């Protein structure tokens, strides 16, 4: 265990992250078993280390950080670690990337049942299936999903601008007041374009890093390691999935033709539908349906978007189309805490109530004329006017 304690001390001592993600304040850290899932690169490890340092300090005897790919686990089991840690007064065991440890769910269940005074916090891939794992932890575990940085969080991390979360109800019904509060602190359009290209993942905090190359590396690791390991994706089809992502990132959102996609990827229809679902859960795609409750969800999505704008820039082979980038951002920010559906009147239906058309600053309301609770999310404007709301303001929802 000494090796893990030394790693713990090195990481906590060198932790330089001063700002916290909004999710930090939403987690019930007093729960006995906590799962934090998220796509690779969104900052799960940093948040876990921040929690340890803020709550327990850096001493590894009360709380211990352990990465599950550490060499320690080639000779010792997770259960052995928990027994040794608990024996010496340990209170909180923090396990990073549990999907890299075979049999993780069974051993965590045994630890949970065997040490009732020990808290366990674990992180894992967004593909991690807690309900259908080897040992069902769903009744014991409080689970949270972690997204990449919102535009609001980007301003906090990059520019040290601390601005409050703005709920969707305020964005839609009191947008002018919300705009004025942000405009008093900064000129948001100055920062919005850099965020869309290189601001969703916290890689920009690392010095001397090629941001888009790092995003490409994340995508490759998801395709080559996580999807085969956690999504039962045939490793022989990884190249085809990479080509599929390039097609989606280089085009405009379109009505999905599964048969055509299957032909392009040289895969059968059912395999394509399953792989699209895996890519969505892995944090690489967002899939939209025209009816969230319909059995149609079992067949095919109505529209496909890259999960965030940074992926568009990293993977597109033919440049990024402005309209695609705007819609990708909107879906990304709204889908985290709201139900987003494809709408035939306007672009999107939010929470089954609000219709939103996304476009440039000259976008008019002809497509949503006569539609109740309809709004325009317009790019390149600073203030709201009537039902026309700045697109960037939807980046303050978390």
N, C-alpha and C positions, 0 to 999 in steps of 0.2 A: 504493500500500500504506500510505502514511502515514495516510490516513483510517481504515483498519482498526486501525492501531496506536494511534491516538488513542482510538478507541472501546474498544479493549482496556484501555488505561490507565484510562479513566474507570470502566469496570465493575469492574475489579480493585481500584482505589483505594477505591471506595464499597461494596465487598462487605462486608456486615455479618453474614453467616450464620456463626455460631460453631459450630453443631452440624452433624453430618454424618449422612446417611442410612445405614442399615445396608448398602445396596447398595455404597456406596463401598469398603468393605473386601472385597467379594466379587469386584471387577473385577480382572482381570489387566492392570494398566496398562502392563506391559512388552510386551504384544502389539503388533505393528506396525499392525494395523488393528482398531479397536474400534467397534462400533455400540451405541448406547444408545437404545432405543425406549421410548416411553411416551405415554400420553394427554396431551393438552394440559393444562397447569396443574399437573402433579405434581411439578415441580421439576428437570427435566433441565438447564436452563441454569445454575441455581445450583450443582448438583453439578459440572458441567463447569468452571465458574469456580473452585470450591473446589479441584478437582484441579490446575488450572494454578497457583494461588497457593501451594498446599502443596508442590508439586513443583518449580516453576521460579521462583517469585516473581512479581513483577508486570511485569518487563522483557519487552517483546514480541518480543525478538530470538531467544530460545530456544524459547519456546512462544507461539503466537499464536491468540487467539480471533477467529473471524469468523462473524457471523450471515449466513446465505445470502440474506437478503432485503435486505442492505445495498446502497446505490446504487452502490457500487464495482463490483458484478457486472453493471451495465448496460453497462459499457464494457470490462470485463476478464473473462477466463474464470477458472475455478477452477484450471486447469492453469497459467495465467500467474502466479497468486498463489503456487502451490507452487514454481514455478521461481525466482521472485524471493526468496521466503522462504528456500528452501534455499541459494541463492547466497550469502546473508548469514549463514549458519551456523545456520539454523533447525533445530530438532530435533523439535518436536511441533506439528502443525497441528490445531487443534480447530475443527470446523465444526458450527455450530448450525443445526438445522432444514433439513437438506439437501433435504427434499422440496419446498422452495420454489425450488430451482434445477433447471432443465430439464437433463436429461442427467447428473445427479449421479453415477450409478453408473459410467457409462463413463469420466468424467474421474477419479474416485477410483481406478478400476482402473489407468488410465494413470499416475497419480501413484504408486500402490503399486508398479507394475512398474518405473517409471523412476527412483525415488528410494529405493533399498533401505535407506538409513540414516535415513529420515524416518518418524516415527510419525504416524498419522492417527487421530483420535478424532472420530466424528460422531454427532450426535443426530438423531432424526426422529420423526415421528408413529408411534403404535402400529400404524397402517395400513401402514407402510412394508414393502414386500415385498422383502427382500434377495435371496431365492433367484430370484424371477422378474422382477427388475429388468432394465433394458436390458442391463447387463453383470452376469453372475452373480458376486457377491462371496462366496458362501457358503463356498467353500473357503479363501478368504483371510481372512475376517472372523470375529472373536469377537464374538458378539452377546449383549446383555443386555436384559431387559425391566424397566422401572421402574414400580412401582405407587405409588399415593398413600400417605399416611402411615398406618402401623399405629397402633393405640392406644398402644403402647409409644413410638413415635416422637413421637406427639402430646404425650405427657407430657414427653418430652425437650425438644421445641421450645417448648411453651407454658408448662410449669411448671418447666423446668430440672431435671427428675428423670431421672437417668441410671440406667436399669435394664437388666439383661441380656436378651438374646433367650432365650426359653424354648422348646426344641424340642417338637414335638407329642408325642413319646414321654413327656416329663416332664409335659406338661399332662394327658395321659390317665392315666398310671400313677403319677405322684407329684404330684398336683395340690395337696395340702394344703401340702407344702413350698414349692411355687411361690407359692401364695396368701400364705403367711406372709412370704416374701421381699418381695413387693410391698406387703403391708399394713404392713410395718415402715417403708416409705418414704412411703406416702400412703394415703388412703381412695379407692380406685379408682372407686367408684360416684359420688362427687362429680364426677368428671371425665368419666365415661363418656357421660352424656347430652349434654353440650356437644360431645363428640367426634363422636357419631353425627349431630349436626345441622350442625356447622360446624368439623370437625377433620380431614377427609380430605385436603383440598388445603391447601398452606401459605399460602393467602391471608390467614389470620388474623394473619400476621406483618407485614402491611402496614398502616400506620396509616390510620384514617379510610376504611375500605373497607366497602361493603355486601357481606357475604360471599355470601349467596345470589344476589344480583344478578350477582356476578362468576361464580358457577357457571353461571347461565343464559347469560351471555355466552360462556363456554367451550363450552357445548352448542351454541349457535347457530353459532359458528365451525367446530365439527366438522361440523355438518350442512350448512352453507352453503358451506364452502370445502374441508375435508379429504375428506369423502365424495365429492363430485363429482370432485375432483382425483385422489384416490388409490383410490377404490372404484368408479369408473365409475357413480356414482349419478346418475340424471337430475335435474338441478336443479329440474325441474318437480315432482318428487316430494318435495322437502324438506319442504313443508308437511304432507304426509301422514305423513312419518316423525316430525315433531314431534308430531302428533296421536297417533301410535302410542306414543310415549314417555310422553305424558300419561296414556294409558289404562293402561299398565303401572305407572306410578308411583302411580296413584290406586287401584289394586285390590289384591287379595291374590294371591300366586302361584297360578297355576291350571294345570290340565291344558290344554295348548296345543291350540287348534282353529285350524289354519292357514287352513282355508277361511273361517271366520268372521272371522279377522283380515284376510284378503285382501279380504273383502266390506266390512269397516269402512274399510279404507284405500283402497278402490277400486283395488286392484292384483291381478295374477294370483298364483296360488299360488307359482310358481317365483320370481317377483320378491320376494315376501315372505320366502321362505326365504333367498334371497341377501342381502336387506337386513338381516335379523336377524343373519346372520353378520358383515356389515360393522359393524353397531352394536356387536356383541360385540368385534370387533377394535379398534374405535375407543375402547373403554373406557367405553361407555355402558350396555351390558347384559351380564349373565352368563347363559349358556344352559346348562341342565342336561339330561343324558341319563341314562336308566336303565341303559345299557350303553355304556361308553366305547369299546368295540371294535366295536360293532355298526354295520352299514351303515345303521341307522336314523338315524345322525348326518347322513346325507346327505339325510334327509327332513324331520324336524322335531325340535325339542327337546321334552323332557317338561315342563320348567318354565322360566319366564323371570323373571329378577330384574333390577332396576336394578343397575348395577355397584357402587354404594355408597350408604350411607344419606343422604349429603348431597344426592345427586341426587333422592332421594325428596322431601326437604323443598323443594328448589328447583323441582321440576316438578309435584308433585301439586296437583290442583285441588280435592281434597276432604279434606285432612288426611292425616296419616301413621298407618297402622294399626300398632299395637305389634308384632303377630306378624310382619307383613311386614318391619318394620325389623329385628327380631332375626335373621330368616333371611337377610336381605340382608347384614347385617354378617357373619354366620357364613360365608356363601359367599364374600364378598369377601376375608376374611382367609385362608381355607383354600385357595382356588383359586390363590393366588399361588405356592405351593410344593408343593401336593398335588393329587391327583386327587379331585375331588368329583363324586359321581354322585347322581342322584335315587334314593331308596330307597322301596319300598312298605312296608317294616317300619321305622318311624322316618322321619325326614326325609331323612337324607343317609347315603351310604356313602363313607367316606374311604379312599383308597388300596386299595380292594377288600377292606378288612379290618374297619374300625371303623364301626359303625352309631351315628348320633347323632340324638337327638330334641331339638329346640330349643323352648324355651317360657319361661313365667314362673316365678316362684319356687315356685309351688305345683304345678308340673308333676310328675306321677308317672310311673312306668315301665311302665304297662300296655301301651302300644303296642309296647314293645320287650321285654316279658316273654318269657323263653326264648331270646332272641337272644344269641349269643355276642359278646363284645367290643362290648357296647352301652353307651352313655353318654347322659346328659342334660346339655345345655348350658342352664343356667337363668339367667335374667336376675334382677337385683336381689338377689343373694346375694353375701356377701363371701368365704365359705370353702367349700371342697369338702367334701362328705360322701358317702362311698361312691363310687358312680358318677355322682353329681350334681356337676357342675363349673360354677363361675361362667362365664357367657357372656363377660364382659370378659377372662378369662384367655386366650381364643383370639386376643386382640389383641396378644399378645406373641411371636408366631411369627417376626416379622422386625423 
